[in-house]
Amino acid sequence: MEIPLVNLIVAGILEGSIYALIALGISLIIGVMNIVNVAHGDLMIFGAISAFWLCSLFGMDPFLTIVIVVPLTFGAGVFIQKFIVGPSIRHVEYATTASLIVTYGLALIIMQSEFLVWSPDYRIITTSYTGTNVAVGDYSFNLMRLIGLAVVIGIFILLRLMTGKTGFGRAIRACTQDRDAARTLGVNFEKMAYLTFGLSASLASIAGLLYILTHVLNPAYGFTLTIKGFVALILGGMGSLAGPLIAGLLIGVFENLGVYYFGGLWKDTVPYIILLIVLLIRPRGILGKEEA
């Protein structure tokens, strides 16, 4: 049976919203600290599986687990930056490269720990409303995926308000634009680094929850999700919140179309094809800022 093009596009947008959220979390760390966090996807898996066990053991609604999982991963992010990543790169000349190596090792540690504690079994969270669809005219869309898109849009709006209206957000913008100047103006960069890493980890845990609500997942999948996030970030352009959001949605759409028309083997290939094409035309990504 042929699936209407509108269904394919909307389903791709709903899928791509998760990639967008992954990219937003990675973007925060790169912008503020110039750190490449390869362990982001593994923190996402940690949040997803933590939510799974809260649902399984205590019968919690998956969206209610956010009140436990988000603070837990926020604390984990602060700990990682304060005691692992920060001290490891503090006096290193090439901090970005060093952070990539350190966080890659951290990703392996998190993944193997999850294997030991939770086993390599594939898991998915199902609820009484998992299979519920919402009819819009002649089309029908999965309720769980619609909720996920709404959550991602809500987080994007909150981030925009935070960076524009709060002292913490303005400090993030200052550190992103010029770290040394921000320090001169009295911004406590070390504190900002802890809080930003914690916020990024929290976004990863929410992305993990949204993912495990619609996909089977095991601890080995963290690196793949990290790469998808980086593709969306580069495609959207550095220095912009809207860029990763748009790029993540586009990746989801083209991924979905590629799978439908060319087969499932193309699912993980399509994003890189899009990335190459866009970077050939616009090297700084869709909304990337040009250097002065």
N, C-alpha and C positions, 0 to 999 in steps of 0.2 A: 504494500500500500504506500502510495506516495505521500510524503509529509509536506504540508504547505510551507512555503519559504518563510512566511511570517513566524511559524512555530520554530523553525530552525534558528532564525535570527534571535528571537526572544530567549529561547533555550540557551543559546550561546552567550547572550548578555548575562543571564542568570549565572551561568558557569564562570564567565569572565569576572564577575564581581568579586569572587574569592581571590583570583589572581591579582586584582587591583588592590585588595586589602593587604595581601602579602607584600606587594611592591611599596605600599604606603609605609609599612613598618620598616622595611629595609631603607627607604629613602630618609627617614628621620635620622637614623644612625649615621649614614654616609654624610648627610648634610651638616650635622652638628659636629661629629667627631672625626669625619673622614676615615671611618672604619668600615671594612668590608666584612659583614657578619655572615659567614657561610653556615652558621648553626641556626639561622632563623627558621628554616623549615623543620628542624628537629625540635625547636621550642614549640612550633605549631603542632607537631605530633604529640608532644608532651601535654599540651592543653587539650587536644582532642581525646586522647586516651584517658586523661584524668576525668574529663566530662563523661566519658563512656562508663567508667567504674562508679561514678557518683549516681548515674542513672540506673545502673545494674544493681548496685548494692543497696541503695537507699530509695530507689523509685522516684528520683527527682525528675522534673521536667527538664529537658536539655537546656532550654534557655534560662532556667533558674540557676543552673550550675555556673553561670557567668559570675554570680556574686562570690563564688568560692575560687573558681579557676583563674579569673582575671587578677585578683590580689596575689594569688599564689605565684603566677608567672611574672607579675610585676616585681615581687620580691626576688624571684630567681634572676631576673634581668639585672636588678640593682646589685645583687651578690656577684654575678658574673663580671660586670663592669668593674666593681670595686676591688675584687680580690683576684680576678683572673686576667681579663683583657687589659684593664688599665695598667696594672703593674708590669705586665709583659711587654707593653709597647712604649712605656713612658720615656725611656731614654734610648729608644731605637731611632736611627736616622730615617729609615724608610718605614714609618709607622703603618701605612696602608698595607704594604706587602706583608709586614709582620702580623698585622691583625688577621689577614686572610689565612695565614698558616696556623695561628693560634686558634682561631674560631673553627677551622677545619678539624683540628685535633679535638676541640670541644664537641663538635658535631658527632665525631666518632664515639666519644665517651658517652654522650647522651643517648645515642642510638643503641650502643651495646648495653647500657644500663637498662634501657627500656625493654630490650630483648630478654635480659635476665629477670626483670621484675614482672613483665607482662606477657612474655613469650612472643614469638613471631607470628602469631595467629592474626588473620585479617578480621577486622571488627567494623561494625556499623551501628549507629544508634537508630532504633526504630521506635516510633510512638504511635498512638492511636490515630494521629492525623498525618502520618508519613505519606500515605498514598492519596491524600485528599487533593483534588484538583479544583481550580477556580476557573469558571467559564467566563470568557469575555467575548461576547458576540458568538461567532462561529469557532472560536479558538479556545483551547483549554490549557492551563498552565499549572504546574505543581505548586501547591501552597508553600511547601518547605523552602523551595528555591526562591519564591517571591518574598518570603520573610527574610531570607538571606540577603537579597538585593536591597531590601528596605533597611536592614541593619548596616550594610556597607555605606549606603547613601547617608544614613544618619551619622555614622562615624566621620565620614568626609566633611559633613557640615559642621560637626563639633570641632574637628581639627582646624577648619577654616576660621571659625569663631575664636578658638583658643589662640591661634597664631596672630590674630588681628586685634583681639580685645583684652587679653590677659597679660600680666607681667611675665609669666612663665613662657607664654607663646612669643612675646616680643624678644625675650632673652634667647629663645631658640633661633629666631630669625637673625638676631645679632650675631650669634655664634656661627650660623650658616654663612653669613655674608663676610665676616671678618673676625676670626676668633681672637686675635691679639687686640684689636680695637675694642671688642666686647669686654675683655679682661681689664683694659685700661679704664673703661667706663664703670667698672665695679661688678661685672657679672662673675659669679663664682662658677668657673667653667667645670671644675671637678664635680660639683653638685649637679650642674646641668647634665653632665655626662651620665651620672648615675640615674637621674630621673628619665632622661631620654631613652636609655637602654631599657629601663623598666617599662616605659610606655610602649616601646617597640615590641617587647616581649608580650605585653598584654594584647596588642593588636594581633600578634601571631597566634595567641591562644584562641581569640575569637574567630580568626580565620580557620583554625583547626577544628573548632566546634562546627562551624558552618560546613566544612568539608566532610566531616564524618557523619553528618546528618543525611548526606546524599551519595556518599561513596564508601566503599570498603577501604580500609586503611590499615597499614601495619608500620612498625618503626622504621623500616628500610626506605620508606617513601619520602623521608624528609628532604634529602638532597635534591630530588626531582622537583619538589615544590619550591625549594630555594631558587633553583635555576629558572623556573617559570616566573618567579617574582622579579628576578634580575632582568629577565627579558622584557617584562612589562615596564620596569623602571627605565631601562635604557631606551626602549621604544618611545615611551612617553616623554622622556627628557628630564635631566637633572634640574633641581631647583624649582620644581613646580609640584603642587599637590594634585592639580587637575590632570597633569600629564599621565602619571601612573594609573589614575582612575580610568581615563579614556583608553589608554593602551591595554589595560587588563580586560576591559569590555570587548575591545576589538579582537584581542587574542582569542577570547572565548567564542566569539561569533565565527571567525575564520576556522578555528579548530573544529567547531561543530559542523560547519559546511564541508570541511575537508574530510571528516570522518564519514559523513553521509554520502558524498559523491565519489570519494576515492577509497574508502575503507578505513578500518580502525588503525592500521599500521601507520597512517599519516598523522595521528593525533598529536604525537610529540614532535613531529617534524615541521608542521605548519607554522608554529610561532617563530621558528628560526628563519624560515623563508621570508615571512613578513618583516622580521627584524632586518635582514640583509637588504631587502628592497627599500625599506624606509630610510635606512642609514646611507644607502647609496644616493638617495635623493636629498635627504636632510640629515646630515651627520649628527646633529645635536638632538635628534628625536622630534617628536610631534610638537611639543611645547617647550623644548629645551631653550634656555636663554643663551644668546650669543655673547661672546666675550667682548668687552669694550675695546 
